[in-house]
Amino acid sequence: MPLDFTKHFVAVPTEFKLRKNTDCSWKVTVKLMNGRVTLDQGWATYAAVHQINIGYMVMFKLLTPDTLKVIIFDDDSIEVINKCGKHNEAFAAKE
């Protein structure tokens, strides 16, 4: 994520809840590396379940201090809307 992203926080959270337009939620841990915020545990599974391919663009919007809205666009710049498949219970966010 961009370096300026961290300026929106007093302290960067250790995990985020990712929320899609289909109301699915997913938990990922956050790591700070070289001043950059990176999504860590849970992200690879999220990307696989939501079929994010090379060439896709992923946009994040900060909804709350620990929740990001995720919008996925395919390589033709069309928004990808897919229902969440069966979530891995370790990462599905509890409401």
C-alpha positions as CSV (number, residue, x, y, z in Angstrom):
1,M,0.0,0.0,0.0
2,P,1.2,3.6,-0.6
3,L,3.5,5.1,2.0
4,D,1.0,7.9,2.6
5,F,-1.6,5.3,3.7
6,T,-0.1,5.1,7.2
7,K,-0.7,8.8,7.8
8,H,-4.4,8.1,8.3
9,F,-3.7,6.1,11.5
10,V,-2.4,7.0,15.0
11,A,-1.2,3.4,15.0
12,V,-1.5,1.0,12.1
13,P,-3.8,-1.9,13.0
14,T,-2.4,-5.4,13.2
15,E,-5.3,-6.7,11.1
16,F,-7.9,-5.5,8.7
17,K,-11.3,-6.7,7.8
18,L,-11.7,-6.7,4.0
19,R,-15.3,-6.1,2.9
20,K,-16.6,-6.6,-0.6
21,N,-19.6,-5.2,-2.3
22,T,-21.3,-8.6,-1.8
23,D,-21.1,-8.0,1.9
24,C,-18.5,-10.7,2.4
25,S,-15.9,-10.1,5.1
26,W,-12.4,-11.5,5.4
27,K,-9.7,-11.0,8.0
28,V,-6.0,-10.4,7.0
29,T,-3.1,-9.5,9.2
30,V,-1.0,-6.4,8.5
31,K,2.8,-6.1,8.5
32,L,4.9,-3.0,8.4
33,M,8.0,-3.5,6.2
34,N,10.4,-0.7,5.3
35,G,7.7,1.9,6.1
36,R,5.1,0.2,3.9
37,V,1.9,-1.5,5.0
38,T,1.5,-4.9,3.5
39,L,-1.3,-7.4,3.8
40,D,0.1,-10.6,5.2
41,Q,-1.6,-13.7,6.5
42,G,-5.0,-14.3,4.9
43,W,-4.3,-12.2,1.7
44,A,-3.1,-15.1,-0.5
45,T,-6.1,-17.1,0.4
46,Y,-8.4,-14.1,-0.2
47,A,-6.9,-13.5,-3.6
48,A,-7.3,-17.2,-4.6
49,V,-10.9,-17.4,-3.3
50,H,-11.9,-14.2,-5.0
51,Q,-10.0,-15.2,-8.2
52,I,-7.7,-12.1,-8.4
53,N,-5.5,-12.7,-11.3
54,I,-2.3,-11.1,-12.6
55,G,-3.3,-7.9,-14.4
56,Y,-6.3,-7.2,-12.2
57,M,-6.4,-3.9,-10.2
58,V,-7.5,-4.0,-6.6
59,M,-8.8,-0.8,-5.0
60,F,-9.0,-0.3,-1.2
61,K,-11.2,2.3,0.5
62,L,-10.8,2.9,4.2
63,L,-14.3,2.5,5.8
64,T,-13.4,2.4,9.5
65,P,-10.0,2.3,11.2
66,D,-9.9,-1.5,10.8
67,T,-12.1,-2.1,7.7
68,L,-11.2,-1.8,4.1
69,K,-13.7,-2.0,1.2
70,V,-12.2,-4.0,-1.6
71,I,-13.1,-3.4,-5.3
72,I,-11.6,-5.7,-7.9
73,F,-11.3,-4.8,-11.6
74,D,-10.3,-7.3,-14.3
75,D,-7.8,-6.7,-17.0
76,D,-10.5,-5.0,-19.1
77,S,-11.2,-2.6,-16.2
78,I,-14.6,-4.2,-15.5
79,E,-15.5,-4.6,-11.9
80,V,-15.5,-8.2,-10.8
81,I,-18.5,-9.1,-8.8
82,N,-18.4,-12.6,-7.5
83,K,-20.1,-14.2,-4.5
84,C,-17.7,-15.3,-1.9
85,G,-17.1,-19.0,-2.0
86,K,-16.7,-21.1,1.1
87,H,-14.4,-19.1,3.4
88,N,-11.6,-20.6,5.2
89,E,-12.9,-20.4,8.8
90,A,-9.5,-19.1,10.0
91,F,-9.9,-16.0,7.9
92,A,-13.7,-15.3,7.6
93,A,-14.4,-12.2,9.7
94,K,-16.9,-12.6,12.5
95,E,-19.7,-10.0,12.5
